[in-house]
C-alpha cells in the first residue's frame, strides 16, 4: 500500500458530469459553527491566511499561493493540498483554489477547482459575526456545485445506485472535519 498523489491538470480532458446527479450535488451542503472569544477581525485574519490551514484541518495539510497576485483578496489563487487514508493506502490531492469573497471581519470564501482543468467544483465560505462583546461566531459552509467534478462526484457518477450513500457519508466526514478545524482555530485565538 503506497500513497497516490493526484495533481490538478494531470487527468486529461474534463468529462461531462452525469445529469442524473445534478440535483443531488446542488443540495450537497454542510455547515459547522463555533463561538470564539475574540474580535471577528482576528478570526477573519486567521482564516484568510490560507497558508496556515494545515495547522488546523484534519484533511487539508497545506496551501501555497500561486501566481503573482497573492494575499487575501478576490481573485487571488492558491493550491490546497489534502490527505486521506483509503482502503488501498494514502491519497494526496492538490487542487487550485480562487478567492471569491474577501470582506475583512465579515466573510471569506473560495472555490476549489477540479482535477482536470481547475473548473470550480466546490465552494467554501467562512462567515464572522459579533456574538457578544469580544466574542464572534464563525460559521463555515461547504457547498458542492451542481456540475462540479470533485472526487466525490466522479465516484457518484460511476455508481449511480450508490450516489446518495456516497454523498451522505462524505458530507458527514466533511462536517466533522469543519468542526475540528474550527475547534483548532478557536484554541489558537483564545490564546
Secondary structure, DSSP 8 states (H G I E B T S, - for coil): --EEEEETT-S-S-----GGGHHHHHT-EEEEEEEESS-HHHHHHHHH-GGGGGGT-SSEEEEEEESS--SSSTT-EEEEEEEEEETTEEEEEEEEEEEEEEETTTEEEEEEE-TTT--EEEEEEEEEEEEETTEEEEEEEEEE-TT---HHHHHHHH-GGGHHHHHHHHHHHHHHHHHHHHHHHHHHHH-
